[in-house]
Amino acid sequence: MRLQFLLLPAAIITSAPAFAENYLTVPQAQALIFPGAKFTPADFDLDDGQIVALMNDSQVPLWRRKVKAWKVSTGGWFFLDQVIGLEDHITYALGVDKDGAVKGIEILTCLELYGGIRKPEWRAQFLGKRHGKIDLLDQIALISGSSLSTAHVAEGVKRLLATYALFLAPKAS
């Protein structure tokens, strides 16, 4: 029996590195979620006590102290956040209305292979969700082949809703 080896150029065998695609800018995401509104930057850093409170409340990972936020002229808040997909970061924007419900979510940057998270029907699952009312396993469908990405975006939304509720929501008197 004779063995034959097939020699292929290295370029065919190795895969090209994957690069994130930029789909929206921050102003474009703001206009999609809050059309016609004006945005006032309101970034803040979480102190150690706030980090502990946020992690205890949300039960999801926290990657950084800085919260990128804008107060919206029509009421509500706009957040810019980043989570880890399978192989790269996913940058997304979250709009929370003046009553604390998700108004919209937009994916700004992600690998093309995570494209399912950009589909309106997947993002629509978040609309109207509130702090304490989002259950990742029961309410947000994962996308086969992108389950880590979808789970991490859902965790990020849960964390931002907790951030809003704990530190930005008007306090009842």
QUIMO-V729181 format. One record per backbone hydrogen bond with DSSP energy under -0.5 kcal/mol. NH is the residue of the N-H (numbers start at 1). CO is the residue of the C=O. If there is no record, write none. Layout:
# QUIMO-V729181
nh: <NH/NH>
co: <CO/CO>
This chain:
# QUIMO-V729181
nh: <7/8/12/13/14/21/23/23/24/29/30/31/32/33/34/37/40/41/42/44/46/51/52/53/54/55/56/57/58/59/67/68/68/69/70/71/72/73/75/77/78/79/80/81/83/85/85/90/91/92/92/93/94/95/96/97/100/102/103/104/106/108/108/109/110/112/114/115/117/118/119/122/123/124/125/126/127/128/129/131/133/135/136/139/140/140/141/144/146/150/151/152/153/154/155/156/157/158/159/160/161/162/163/164/165/166/167/168/168/169>
co: <5/6/9/9/10/110/21/108/108/25/26/27/28/29/30/34/71/39/69/67/65/47/48/49/50/51/52/53/54/55/44/66/80/67/78/40/76/38/72/96/70/94/68/92/90/83/88/83/109/81/90/106/79/104/77/101/97/129/95/95/93/91/106/91/21/19/111/112/114/115/116/119/119/120/122/123/124/102/126/100/130/133/134/135/135/136/139/142/143/146/147/148/149/150/151/152/153/154/155/156/157/158/159/160/161/162/163/163/164/164>
